[in-house]
Amino acid sequence: MPFQPTDITGLLIFEPMVFEDSRGYFFESYNEKTFLELGLKIRFVQDNQSRSDYGVIRGLHYQMNPNGQTKLVRVLEGAILDLAVDLRKGSPSYGQHMSLELSAENKRQLFIPVGFAHGFSVLTEFAVVLYKCDAFYQKDSEAGIFYEDPTLQIDWKIPKEKQVVSEKDAQLPHLEHSRSNFEYNS
C-alpha cells in the first residue's frame, strides 16, 4: 500500500508508485479506488495551488465544522516542511504536531483529515504547493493558530530573520485561545 501511518492517528503519508524511464516519470497523484481500499471515502471538490518564496510560512489554518476540510497536500516544484496540528478534543495527540518534508523530488503527499490545523514553510528558493480539499472554502468558517505558539514548539526550519509571514497569520491566536469544534472519534 502506498500509505504510511504516522504517530498521530488519522495523518497518513501517501507515497505513490513512481514509474521512471529514459523519458522521465509517471505516477498517479490521486486515485479514488486506492483511497477507498483503505476505507478513506473522500470526495475532493476543490484544488488549491500556491507559489511562495524561500522563508514563507503559511498557517496554521483550518475551517471549523460543518465546513472542516480533509486535505491531500503535495509539492509540484521545490520543497516545503508541511505540518499538521491535532485539534480534535479528546484525541490522545491533541495539541501535538507532525511535520514532513514534501518535495517535487520525493513526490510524497500528506493526507490531513478534518480536525487538524495545517501550515507549511518553504525550504527552497520557491515552492509550488497543490492541495485537494473535500469541502469548499467558507470565509465564515476559517480559523487558525499562531505559527509561533510556544506550547507547540514548532521548528519551521527557517531562521527567524528569514521568516516571511502574512500580517493575518501573525495575528492568529495561540492554541489555548483558538476556536475549534472538532471531536476525536476513535
Buried (B, 14 or more C-beta within 10 A) or exposed (E): EBBEEBEBBBBBBBBBEEEEEEEEEEEEEBEEEBBEEEEBEBEBEEEEEBEBEBBBBBBBBBBBBEBBBBBBBBBEBBBBBBBBBBBBEEBEBBBEBBBBBBBBEBBBBBBBBBBBBBBBBBBBEEBBBBBBBBBEEEEEBEBBBBBBBEEBEBEBEBEEEEBBBEEEBEEBEEBEEBEBEBEBEE
